Amino acid sequence: MLKRFEPTAYALFRIVAGLLFLFHGLQKLLGLFGGHRVALASLPGVAGIIELVGGVLVMIGLATSPAAFICSGEMAAAYFMAHQPRGGWPIQNQGELAALYCFVFLFIATRGGGALSVDRR
């Protein structure tokens, strides 16, 4: 019965995931929303660029699969570089968001833009 809403629900999922992810880039690159600016020529700077550009691309659904795959990889790297050394489980090392974003973007990468995406047009 609810299957008919699936394309719209997925589009909203993709749009919200991209929007929330781009805010992380805005924090790092522009110091907005309680963030602190980082140097562009640094690992956090590269992460901020991926988050901002990748978030926008995923949100609008342009080059969705490659953009989401790169975002997923960034989150996997963030988890293993910054969180995993602090404890074995995401709940212990505050890595839940990185792990969740990793798998959200991996799912989006396999699914593509879907409805309401530039890729679809």
Residue pairs with C-beta under 8 A, 6 or more apart in sequence:
7 114
7 115
8 115
8 116
10 111
10 114
10 115
11 61
11 114
11 115
11 116
11 117
13 108
14 58
14 59
14 61
14 64
14 108
14 113
14 114
14 117
15 59
15 61
15 116
17 58
17 59
17 101
17 104
17 105
17 108
18 54
18 55
18 56
18 57
18 58
18 59
18 60
19 55
19 59
20 55
21 51
21 54
21 55
21 58
21 71
21 101
21 105
22 51
22 52
22 54
22 55
22 56
22 59
23 32
23 33
23 55
24 48
24 51
24 55
25 47
25 48
25 49
25 50
25 51
25 52
25 53
25 54
25 55
26 32
26 33
26 35
26 52
27 33
27 34
27 35
27 36
27 48
28 35
28 36
28 37
28 38
28 44
28 45
28 47
28 48
28 51
29 37
29 38
29 40
29 45
29 48
29 49
29 52
30 37
31 37
38 44
38 45
38 48
39 45
40 46
40 48
40 49
47 74
47 78
50 70
50 71
50 74
51 71
51 74
53 67
54 67
54 68
54 70
54 71
54 74
55 71
57 63
57 64
57 67
58 64
58 67
58 68
58 71
58 105
58 108
60 117
60 118
61 113
61 114
61 116
61 117
61 118
61 119
61 120
62 113
62 117
62 118
62 119
63 119
64 108
64 109
64 112
64 113
64 114
64 117
64 119
65 108
65 109
65 110
65 112
65 113
66 109
68 105
68 106
68 108
68 109
69 105
69 106
69 109
71 101
71 105
72 101
72 102
72 103
72 104
72 105
72 106
72 109
75 98
75 99
75 101
75 102
75 105
76 98
76 102
78 98
79 90
79 95
79 98
79 99
79 102
82 95
82 98
83 90
83 93
83 94
83 95
83 98
83 99
84 93
84 95
85 93
86 92
86 93
86 94
86 95
87 93
90 96
90 98
90 99
112 119
113 119
113 120
114 120
